[in-house]
Structures are given as structure tokens and as C-alpha cells.
Amino acid sequence: MSFRNQAQKMIGKSVQVQLTSGRTLTGKLTSVGTDFMIMRVRIGRRIRRINIRLAEILFLFLIAGL
């Protein structure tokens, strides 16, 4: 099963993403496209939608209990 198919199973759930830049993002996965995914992430007091290229992702973890 491909990474994209695995990520699609996590849509609507809280996830943590480790990027190639060393940055880690935690938020809700809202959609997965052919070469990107969209997450809702809290930055400060605001909730932002962030587009992430699949090629920049090292790890994608499902967060239980959030």
C-alpha cells in the first residue's frame, strides 16, 4: 500500500508530521492529493491550513487520544 493510501486513511484525525527541513507539525489532516496534503495546524492563537508536499514528509504519525 502506498504512502498516499495510508495517509488518506488518516483524514479527519490528529496527526504529527516530521518534515525533511527538521520541522514537526501537529494538527488535523484534512485532505490528501496526488502530491500534497492539507493540515489544520494551530499556530499561536490562530488555526491555519497548511499545504505540505508529500516529497517533504519523512514521517506521518497518527496521534491517539487527541
Secondary structure, 3 states (H helix, E strand, C coil): CCHHHHHHCCCCCEEEEEECCCCEEEEEEEEECCCEEEEEEEECCEEEEEEEEHHHEEEEEECCCC
